[in-house]
Amino acid sequence: MKINKPAAELNIQNFLNNEWTKASGKPLEVTSPYFGNVVGSITESTSADLDKVVKSATEAQKDWAAKPIKERTQVMFNLREVLLNDIEKISEVVSLENGKTFAESRAGIMKGIEVLEFAIGIQNLDLGGKLEVSRGVFCEYRRKPVGVVANITPFNFPAMVPMWTLPIAIVLGNSYIWKPSEKTPLTSYYIAEAFKKAGLPAGVLSVVQGGKEIVEAILDHKGINAVGFVGSSKVAQLVYERGAKNGKRTLALGGAKNHIILLPDANEELTGKGISDSFTGCAGQRCMAASVLLAVGDCDAHISKIKERAESMELGNTMGAIITKEQVEFLNQAIEKAVSEGATLVLDGRNPKVSTEYEGGYWLGPTILDNVKPEMEAATRELFGPVLSIIRCKSISDAIKIENNNPYGNACSVFTSSGPLAETVISQASAGMIGVNIGVPVPREPFSFGGINYSKFGHGDITGHHSLDFWTDVRKITTKWEKQTDENWMS
Ligand code: NAD
């Protein structure tokens, strides 16, 4: 579907008590990567605005947590229907402000709905347990919501990343303060409206807007008990350290540099599509995108297939735009630098042709660099664009060594037809999410999403089964009612 300029600009402020209320900070424009012009704005929230939001969230949380989980889940059932009804409209806004293709935006919302379905199922999971530990003495554990929680999200998935946490944290009885990226805040209007339409009581979800200042205010606010964060590693580390220093439960997911190990016995068609789609999808702006291809032995035929598929991408139709003009300039310079250091430009995506209506936008076509060396910037730095750096390796152990030396730990995939060789990579790769013949090895619910090493600060995962421990406190209760209890060592 074609992305069109909106008829009117949207101005987004604070979502407080289920209403959009005036924030007191500075205005900030939102620019569309498709057109390169302003399509909306936010007014930044201040710490005084945050005080009001935390007050409302604290009051709302008491009533919300007092409802049985089955009652809270009904709102999530309604939300699923609302989101499916509004999916086209929300996808258009995501594409407009982020630059994704319509199909990618829609897929992101569908993934968000999958997390929502997991949240709907939480009522049937293990939410507590009880055991008679000694005659007449019972030990029990119950999950209790953490209270008021906040979540800070990046530009690259304006709907999906917030939906990783919103339904789970809320259905478990927390109230939730969301701070979207200031680059892509417009989607937050539609998501918050969807929760309201679904019947979420006022105050359970709030939205504040802005950048660094409001994030710091969240991390310093005494009324907020837990903070989730998704973004670059540098900021994730700052957020984790400040949150932890202030005594908050904090989980901060960071950036990535993902490796694919390609073995000559891999199926050529599967490889061509899987690896090309991984580095060109969302114009390379996803934390699970392939970035470094470790080609073991003679993989030339496979690389031709990757190139063939990448070349067929049509900017503005099958491939989206880059978030800002500055990021396009950075990527152009990174490509130039790699070439000057000795890399071979197999496919050059710079200064690409786009249709006239998108000429003002921010574009870079798929770019493939071959003969990259492990120490070059193209092999070590997260570029966050549709650039694939190929490092030629003599053996699978050379490839694994390079993968292991990278500080990040989100994704690593292997393309091969051999089970034992795949197993070697599975057991030796350093990443938290591993794929076999999969270009983007994102676990599907109920399996948890989360990297390790420099891609994550804090313990646990942000979705799936393991997220229950982040969004709840586990309380242990021991009871003795009657005198029937035998005296023993634990009486
Ligand atoms: P970013 O770190 O610039 O921003 C993320 C959030 O932090 C935004 O809401 C922003 O307003 C806020 N922020 C920015 N600078 C800050 C500062 N100095 N102090 C406090 N808050 C600050 O990230 P981005 O550019 O929006 O997103 C891209 C990055 O996110 C990439 O590195 C990508 O790999 C990563 N990412 C990771 C995952 C994951 O699951 N690990 C998922 C999506 C994106």
Boltz pocket constraint, residues with backbone or C-beta under 6 A from the ligand:
constraints:
  - pocket:
      binder: B
      contacts: [[A, 152], [A, 153], [A, 154], [A, 155], [A, 156], [A, 157], [A, 161], [A, 179], [A, 180], [A, 181], [A, 182], [A, 210], [A, 211], [A, 212], [A, 213], [A, 215], [A, 216], [A, 230], [A, 231], [A, 232], [A, 233], [A, 235], [A, 236], [A, 238], [A, 253], [A, 254], [A, 255], [A, 256], [A, 286], [A, 287], [A, 382], [A, 384], [A, 410], [A, 451], [A, 455]]
      max_distance: 6.0
